Structure formats: C-alpha cells, structure tokens
Amino acid sequence: MESGPAIFAGAVFALFGGALLVWTAVRARQRQPVAHGVRQGVSVTFATAVAVASLAVAGWCLTRV
C-alpha cells in the first residue's frame, strides 16, 4: 500500500529530470539560451545539476519501494 506514492514520486522526478536534461542538451547544442539573462555556461551548469539531482531523488524514491 505504501509503495504507490513512492513509485509515483519516483516516476515524476525521473520524468522531470530526464526531460530537463534532454532539453538542456538540445538548447546548449543549438547555442540557444537555456535561461534568459544568464550566461550560457552558468545556466547550463545549473540546469544540469538540477536535472541530475532530480534523477538522484527519483532513484532514491524507487529504491524505497
């Protein structure tokens, strides 16, 4: 019964982290801004860190099943 919320949260974090990572990679490869008003290197680094952290939380949630 208690594994349902963990699976849902893990799936949401995994989808968000994966989508953010792909979106950031595509924007950086096309030399388009990832965040407006911020230098390219800083915004790519921050977005990548947030995506990796989200994927780590997803992994943690899914190991609690």
Backbone torsions as a table, in degrees:
resi	resn	phi	psi	omega
1	MET	NA	-40.1	-176.3
2	GLU	-83.0	-7.2	-179.4
3	SER	-81.0	-17.7	179.6
4	GLY	-59.5	-51.8	178.3
5	PRO	-63.1	-33.7	178.9
6	ALA	-67.6	-39.5	178.0
7	ILE	-66.5	-43.0	179.5
8	PHE	-63.0	-48.2	-179.8
9	ALA	-63.2	-41.3	178.1
10	GLY	-62.6	-40.5	178.6
11	ALA	-66.1	-40.8	179.6
12	VAL	-65.2	-46.1	178.4
13	PHE	-63.5	-39.0	179.8
14	ALA	-66.8	-42.7	178.3
15	LEU	-64.6	-44.2	179.4
16	PHE	-63.8	-48.3	-178.8
17	GLY	-63.0	-43.5	179.0
18	GLY	-65.1	-44.3	179.7
19	ALA	-65.2	-41.2	178.8
20	LEU	-65.3	-38.7	179.1
21	LEU	-65.9	-44.4	178.9
22	VAL	-65.4	-45.1	-178.9
23	TRP	-61.7	-42.7	179.2
24	THR	-64.1	-42.6	179.7
25	ALA	-63.7	-41.9	-179.8
26	VAL	-66.2	-44.8	179.8
27	ARG	-64.0	-40.9	-179.3
28	ALA	-69.0	-38.6	179.9
29	ARG	-65.9	-34.7	179.7
30	GLN	-85.9	2.9	-179.6
31	ARG	59.5	34.3	175.5
32	GLN	-100.0	155.1	-178.0
33	PRO	-67.8	139.1	175.4
34	VAL	-86.2	-38.7	174.6
35	ALA	-136.4	133.3	-177.9
36	HIS	-73.8	135.5	177.2
37	GLY	85.2	6.2	-179.2
38	VAL	-125.4	145.3	178.5
39	ARG	-60.2	149.1	-175.8
40	GLN	-57.9	-46.4	-177.4
41	GLY	-64.2	-40.7	-179.5
42	VAL	-67.5	-44.8	-177.7
43	SER	-68.1	-38.2	177.9
44	VAL	-66.6	-41.8	179.3
45	THR	-63.2	-45.8	-178.7
46	PHE	-66.7	-43.9	179.5
47	ALA	-64.4	-39.2	178.0
48	THR	-66.0	-40.5	178.5
49	ALA	-63.8	-41.2	178.1
50	VAL	-65.8	-39.9	179.4
51	ALA	-65.3	-43.4	-180.0
52	VAL	-66.9	-39.8	177.4
53	ALA	-63.1	-40.1	178.3
54	SER	-64.5	-40.5	177.1
55	LEU	-67.3	-34.2	176.9
56	ALA	-66.8	-41.4	177.1
57	VAL	-65.0	-38.1	177.1
58	ALA	-62.0	-43.9	177.3
59	GLY	-61.8	-41.1	178.6
60	TRP	-64.3	-43.6	178.8
61	CYS	-61.6	-42.0	-176.8
62	LEU	-74.8	-19.6	175.2
63	THR	-82.0	-11.6	179.0
64	ARG	-89.0	6.1	-177.3
65	VAL	-71.9	NA	NA
